Amino acid sequence: MLTHLYIRDFALIEELSLAFSSGLTIITGETGAGKSILMGALNQVLGVRASTDLVRSGSKKAVIEATLTGYDRTRTDQLLEDAGIDSGEEIILRREIQLKGQSRCFINDTPCTVQVLRQIGDQLIDLHGQHEHQLLLHQETHGVMLDQYASIENLTTQYSIVYQQLQEERKKLLELTMRAEMLEKQKGMLEYQHQELMSLNLKIDEEAGLEEEILLLENAETLTEQCDTINDELYDNERSAFVLISEAVHHLEKLARIDTTFIARVEELQNARSLVEELSRTLRSYGGGIEYNQEQLENLRERQLKLQKIKKKYGKSIEELLLFQDELSQELSLQEDLDDRLKAVETTIASLKTTLSAIAIEIHDARQKASFELQEIISGELAGLGIPHSEFRVHLSAEASPDGDISANGECYRAFHTGYDIIEFLISTNPGEEPKPLGKVASGGEISRIMLALKRALATNARLPILVFDEIDTGISGTVAEAVGKSLKMLSRLHQIISITHLPQIAAMADTHLFVEKNVHENRTHTTVRQLDAEEHLKAVAQLFGGHHPSDASLKVAAQLLGAAKGI
């Protein structure tokens, strides 16, 4: 319920703080006193477009703040969470209209966009005036209201879960199909690249080995010559290093026999002679093994060239090419696996469509039954509200589609997130006229009464927001006004209702009566609102009959109306 409304520097209101109670709150006042200003202020915290003309003359900004409690948090808390706003036991909507600059919006003291303010406002307050914030005029809400009346929330929840699963599987199928098509287009290239790399039998560090082998083969003759030359100087020559060292060993041995301190030196020189001899054998063996092989050299050069070309072609090193080769293997392997995965997803989709269709048919049957009941109830309500020849119709249709996910009665239909029904409320208020969408009903008074009838019918089941009526008494009087008043009174037992009225039959039903008046103080016009006590309430109802100074007869009739209201 709306518990408090604060307004400052808005139009003719300098500052106003209003407390609201549950039940039916009636607002009355003389024409031009500023009742519409209250509705305008409420509209601002509901996200209606702001204008700087609304800022009171001489002020820099206007402020409107509405405090609400006891609201249905099922959807509202999710909207708040999505907007990064903390939720709690109460919710405070605030709008600041700057004289210079853009207006600012807040929810629970957290800045937000006007779109978020409007979304939250639509969930909390249903304001009927000038066709604004009338949720039931939006076709997308008709299905929600019908489902709430039919009490099929469990079914629609089941449907929603399966519907979401189906969308996810469809997305998966699309991704796999696109992947398969892409792989199919690339298959030839992938296979060619994979075969090309596999045929090269690439190895890490192969290039360094190739360079070394080529260098040896290219210098085979030089290597042989050098080995022969070194071996000749070390061992084969008559005055080779081996011969000279051997002679030196002989002389050193003689020296050591005389001076024993040279014994260790003899051993060192003998080791040197052994090293020369060993090196000579090594060179002889190495040189003898060298064979110049032109064919092998050409093969190595060809291999080296192939590696250089493949690196240049792909712009990758040998190590990177080996990794790429593995990736190609995986891609080709994935392609073989895709068919099985596609078949599995298609099987799952078929199963989900069968389940979805079964739930959708059950939902449709429940809606069909509820729509007949609702049509009768609404038509009866409208007759009591002064629209006796009305025809209210709940129109259910479906969109046939060969590719539709819902199969029913041998046909395929397009699936929506709540079923396959397209639901719309239609109304005809005059005999002989075909029912039309609610939004096309011309009379503002008729619209308000139709809304009231709908909400009376849906009151026990539907999660309706606070109801605010600005034009509900347009074009009615007498017994019709009394019927509207009784209907509001009964509905207010389930929902908080705020209504502006000019009719005593409706004003008499008030649980709380607010009176709007305009006065001039220090050459400035001010609009004020005060809550009436029981005596003032009686007088205000009588004034709606007999003017500013009601007669005893008017007071008597007013007292009768108030007494009748207590019995409802």
Solvent accessible surface area in square Angstrom, and as a share of the most:
residue,aa,sasa,rsa
1,M,62,0.28
2,L,0,0.00
3,T,39,0.23
4,H,59,0.26
5,L,2,0.01
6,Y,41,0.16
7,I,0,0.00
8,R,74,0.27
9,D,24,0.13
10,F,3,0.01
11,A,30,0.24
12,L,60,0.30
13,I,0,0.00
14,E,87,0.39
15,E,107,0.48
16,L,14,0.07
17,S,71,0.46
18,L,10,0.05
19,A,66,0.51
20,F,15,0.06
21,S,52,0.33
22,S,71,0.46
23,G,12,0.12
24,L,0,0.00
25,T,0,0.00
26,I,0,0.00
27,I,2,0.01
28,T,2,0.01
29,G,13,0.12
30,E,111,0.50
31,T,128,0.74
32,G,48,0.46
33,A,4,0.03
34,G,7,0.06
35,K,16,0.07
36,S,79,0.51
37,I,25,0.13
38,L,3,0.01
39,M,8,0.03
40,G,21,0.21
41,A,0,0.00
42,L,3,0.02
43,N,18,0.09
44,Q,7,0.03
45,V,0,0.00
46,L,0,0.00
47,G,0,0.00
48,V,38,0.22
49,R,219,0.80
50,A,27,0.21
51,S,49,0.31
52,T,63,0.37
53,D,129,0.67
54,L,50,0.25
55,V,12,0.07
56,R,15,0.06
57,S,87,0.56
58,G,87,0.84
59,S,22,0.14
60,K,172,0.73
61,K,56,0.24
62,A,0,0.00
63,V,0,0.00
64,I,0,0.00
65,E,37,0.17
66,A,0,0.00
67,T,17,0.10
68,L,1,0.00
69,T,40,0.23
70,G,75,0.72
71,Y,25,0.09
72,D,68,0.35
73,R,86,0.31
74,T,94,0.55
75,R,127,0.47
76,T,2,0.01
77,D,35,0.18
78,Q,92,0.41
79,L,20,0.10
80,L,0,0.00
81,E,123,0.55
82,D,105,0.54
83,A,41,0.32
84,G,61,0.59
85,I,7,0.04
86,D,120,0.62
87,S,50,0.33
88,G,25,0.24
89,E,142,0.64
90,E,77,0.35
91,I,0,0.00
92,I,38,0.19
93,L,0,0.00
94,R,54,0.20
95,R,5,0.02
96,E,6,0.03
97,I,3,0.01
98,Q,38,0.17
99,L,82,0.41
100,K,179,0.76
101,G,60,0.58
102,Q,160,0.71
103,S,37,0.24
104,R,120,0.44
105,C,9,0.05
106,F,26,0.11
107,I,0,0.00
108,N,36,0.18
109,D,114,0.59
110,T,44,0.26
111,P,96,0.60
112,C,26,0.15
113,T,77,0.45
114,V,41,0.23
115,Q,107,0.47
116,V,28,0.16
117,L,0,0.00
118,R,90,0.33
119,Q,87,0.39
120,I,0,0.00
121,G,0,0.00
122,D,31,0.16
123,Q,64,0.28
124,L,6,0.03
125,I,0,0.00
126,D,1,0.01
127,L,2,0.01
128,H,2,0.01
129,G,4,0.04
130,Q,121,0.54
131,H,98,0.44
132,E,61,0.27
133,H,23,0.10
134,Q,7,0.03
135,L,26,0.13
136,L,0,0.00
137,L,30,0.15
138,H,78,0.35
139,Q,73,0.32
140,E,134,0.60
141,T,23,0.14
142,H,3,0.02
143,G,14,0.14
144,V,75,0.43
145,M,12,0.05
146,L,0,0.00
147,D,16,0.09
148,Q,46,0.20
149,Y,34,0.13
150,A,23,0.18
151,S,84,0.54
152,I,12,0.06
153,E,105,0.47
154,N,119,0.61
155,L,28,0.14
156,T,25,0.14
157,T,68,0.39
158,Q,88,0.39
159,Y,0,0.00
160,S,54,0.35
161,I,96,0.49
162,V,16,0.09
163,Y,44,0.17
164,Q,98,0.43
165,Q,78,0.35
166,L,0,0.00
167,Q,61,0.27
168,E,94,0.42
169,E,29,0.13
170,R,80,0.29
171,K,130,0.55
172,K,91,0.39
173,L,37,0.19
174,L,108,0.54
175,E,95,0.43
176,L,15,0.07
177,T,48,0.28
178,M,115,0.51
179,R,76,0.28
180,A,22,0.17
181,E,95,0.43
182,M,73,0.32
183,L,1,0.00
184,E,111,0.50
185,K,174,0.74
186,Q,74,0.33
187,K,76,0.32
188,G,50,0.48
189,M,115,0.51
190,L,17,0.09
191,E,77,0.35
192,Y,124,0.47
193,Q,33,0.15
194,H,37,0.17
195,Q,115,0.51
196,E,37,0.17
197,L,0,0.00
198,M,96,0.43
199,S,77,0.50
200,L,22,0.11
201,N,93,0.48
202,L,13,0.07
203,K,107,0.45
204,I,105,0.53
205,D,107,0.55
206,E,38,0.17
207,E,54,0.24
208,A,68,0.53
209,G,31,0.30
210,L,9,0.05
211,E,103,0.46
212,E,110,0.49
213,E,77,0.35
214,I,13,0.07
215,L,109,0.54
216,L,84,0.42
217,L,23,0.11
218,E,84,0.37
219,N,55,0.28
220,A,4,0.03
221,E,128,0.57
222,T,70,0.40
223,L,46,0.23
224,T,45,0.26
225,E,92,0.41
226,Q,92,0.41
227,C,9,0.05
228,D,88,0.45
229,T,68,0.40
230,I,66,0.34
231,N,10,0.05
232,D,57,0.30
233,E,107,0.48
234,L,31,0.16
235,Y,72,0.28
236,D,84,0.43
237,N,62,0.32
238,E,151,0.68
239,R,141,0.51
240,S,1,0.01
241,A,30,0.23
242,F,43,0.18
243,V,46,0.27
244,L,76,0.38
245,I,34,0.17
246,S,30,0.19
247,E,71,0.32
248,A,42,0.33
249,V,4,0.02
250,H,96,0.43
251,H,115,0.52
252,L,32,0.16
253,E,58,0.26
254,K,95,0.40
255,L,74,0.37
256,A,8,0.06
257,R,174,0.63
258,I,151,0.77
259,D,56,0.29
260,T,92,0.53
261,T,103,0.60
262,F,70,0.29
263,I,100,0.51
264,A,62,0.48
265,R,132,0.48
266,V,15,0.08
267,E,107,0.48
268,E,94,0.42
269,L,48,0.24
270,Q,61,0.27
271,N,82,0.42
272,A,33,0.26
273,R,67,0.24
274,S,63,0.41
275,L,128,0.64
276,V,21,0.12
277,E,53,0.24
278,E,88,0.40
279,L,85,0.42
280,S,1,0.01
281,R,118,0.43
282,T,70,0.41
283,L,25,0.13
284,R,108,0.40
285,S,82,0.53
286,Y,103,0.39
287,G,10,0.10
288,G,69,0.66
289,G,62,0.59
290,I,39,0.20
291,E,131,0.59
292,Y,121,0.46
293,N,57,0.29
294,Q,81,0.36
295,E,125,0.56
296,Q,77,0.34
297,L,3,0.02
298,E,79,0.35
299,N,81,0.42
300,L,22,0.11
301,R,92,0.34
302,E,92,0.41
303,R,54,0.20
304,Q,45,0.20
305,L,89,0.44
306,K,94,0.40
307,L,1,0.01
308,Q,94,0.42
309,K,125,0.53
310,I,9,0.05
311,K,61,0.26
312,K,176,0.74
313,K,113,0.48
314,Y,36,0.14
315,G,65,0.62
316,K,67,0.28
317,S,42,0.27
318,I,6,0.03
319,E,77,0.35
320,E,86,0.39
321,L,0,0.00
322,L,36,0.18
323,L,114,0.57
324,F,41,0.17
325,Q,27,0.12
326,D,75,0.39
327,E,95,0.43
328,L,4,0.02
329,S,44,0.28
330,Q,123,0.55
331,E,48,0.22
332,L,30,0.15
333,S,64,0.41
334,L,49,0.24
335,Q,26,0.12
336,E,139,0.62
337,D,66,0.34
338,L,3,0.01
339,D,84,0.43
340,D,93,0.48
341,R,104,0.38
342,L,27,0.13
343,K,132,0.56
344,A,60,0.46
345,V,11,0.06
346,E,91,0.41
347,T,93,0.54
348,T,56,0.32
349,I,12,0.06
350,A,57,0.44
351,S,65,0.42
352,L,24,0.12
353,K,58,0.24
354,T,95,0.55
355,T,58,0.34
356,L,0,0.00
357,S,9,0.05
358,A,61,0.47
359,I,17,0.09
360,A,0,0.00
361,I,64,0.32
362,E,94,0.42
363,I,0,0.00
364,H,42,0.19
365,D,82,0.42
366,A,27,0.21
367,R,1,0.00
368,Q,62,0.28
369,K,134,0.57
370,A,5,0.04
371,S,2,0.01
372,F,116,0.48
373,E,73,0.33
374,L,0,0.00
375,Q,38,0.17
376,E,133,0.60
377,I,68,0.34
378,I,0,0.00
379,S,35,0.23
380,G,47,0.45
381,E,37,0.16
382,L,0,0.00
383,A,49,0.38
384,G,43,0.41
385,L,3,0.02
386,G,27,0.26
387,I,6,0.03
388,P,87,0.55
389,H,120,0.53
390,S,16,0.10
391,E,75,0.34
392,F,5,0.02
393,R,74,0.27
394,V,9,0.05
395,H,80,0.36
396,L,32,0.16
397,S,41,0.26
398,A,39,0.31
399,E,72,0.32
400,A,70,0.55
401,S,29,0.19
402,P,130,0.82
403,D,124,0.64
404,G,8,0.08
405,D,15,0.08
406,I,0,0.00
407,S,61,0.40
408,A,3,0.03
409,N,145,0.74
410,G,85,0.82
411,E,91,0.41
412,C,47,0.28
413,Y,38,0.14
414,R,119,0.44
415,A,13,0.10
416,F,45,0.19
417,H,127,0.57
418,T,47,0.27
419,G,1,0.01
420,Y,10,0.04
421,D,11,0.06
422,I,59,0.30
423,I,13,0.07
424,E,38,0.17
425,F,0,0.00
426,L,20,0.10
427,I,4,0.02
428,S,5,0.03
429,T,19,0.11
430,N,73,0.37
431,P,95,0.59
432,G,91,0.88
433,E,86,0.38
434,E,117,0.53
435,P,10,0.06
436,K,104,0.44
437,P,40,0.25
438,L,3,0.01
439,G,46,0.44
440,K,144,0.61
441,V,16,0.09
442,A,99,0.77
443,S,44,0.29
444,G,22,0.21
445,G,0,0.00
446,E,36,0.16
447,I,4,0.02
448,S,4,0.02
449,R,17,0.06
450,I,1,0.01
451,M,1,0.00
452,L,0,0.00
453,A,0,0.00
454,L,0,0.00
455,K,1,0.00
456,R,60,0.22
457,A,12,0.10
458,L,0,0.00
459,A,8,0.06
460,T,112,0.65
461,N,56,0.29
462,A,7,0.06
463,R,123,0.45
464,L,17,0.09
465,P,16,0.10
466,I,13,0.06
467,L,0,0.00
468,V,0,0.00
469,F,0,0.00
470,D,31,0.16
471,E,40,0.18
472,I,0,0.00
473,D,14,0.07
474,T,70,0.41
475,G,79,0.76
476,I,17,0.09
477,S,76,0.49
478,G,37,0.35
479,T,113,0.66
480,V,38,0.22
481,A,0,0.00
482,E,57,0.25
483,A,26,0.21
484,V,0,0.00
485,G,0,0.00
486,K,74,0.31
487,S,4,0.02
488,L,0,0.00
489,K,27,0.11
490,M,69,0.31
491,L,2,0.01
492,S,8,0.05
493,R,151,0.55
494,L,99,0.49
495,H,26,0.12
496,Q,13,0.06
497,I,0,0.00
498,I,1,0.00
499,S,0,0.00
500,I,4,0.02
501,T,1,0.00
502,H,96,0.43
503,L,30,0.15
504,P,9,0.06
505,Q,26,0.11
506,I,0,0.00
507,A,0,0.00
508,A,3,0.02
509,M,2,0.01
510,A,15,0.12
511,D,81,0.42
512,T,10,0.06
513,H,5,0.02
514,L,1,0.01
515,F,30,0.13
516,V,0,0.00
517,E,54,0.24
518,K,97,0.41
519,N,67,0.34
520,V,107,0.61
521,H,111,0.49
522,E,141,0.63
523,N,147,0.75
524,R,94,0.34
525,T,45,0.26
526,H,25,0.11
527,T,3,0.02
528,T,55,0.32
529,V,14,0.08
530,R,103,0.38
531,Q,110,0.49
532,L,16,0.08
533,D,84,0.44
534,A,83,0.65
535,E,140,0.63
536,E,62,0.28
537,H,22,0.10
538,L,50,0.25
539,K,103,0.43
540,A,7,0.05
541,V,0,0.00
542,A,0,0.00
543,Q,36,0.16
544,L,53,0.27
545,F,85,0.35
546,G,39,0.37
547,G,39,0.37
548,H,118,0.52
549,H,156,0.70
550,P,23,0.15
551,S,59,0.38
552,D,121,0.63
553,A,65,0.51
554,S,14,0.09
555,L,58,0.29
556,K,135,0.57
557,V,60,0.35
558,A,0,0.00
559,A,47,0.37
560,Q,109,0.49
561,L,25,0.13
562,L,26,0.13
563,G,43,0.41
564,A,53,0.41
565,A,5,0.04
566,K,171,0.72
567,G,71,0.69
568,I,46,0.23
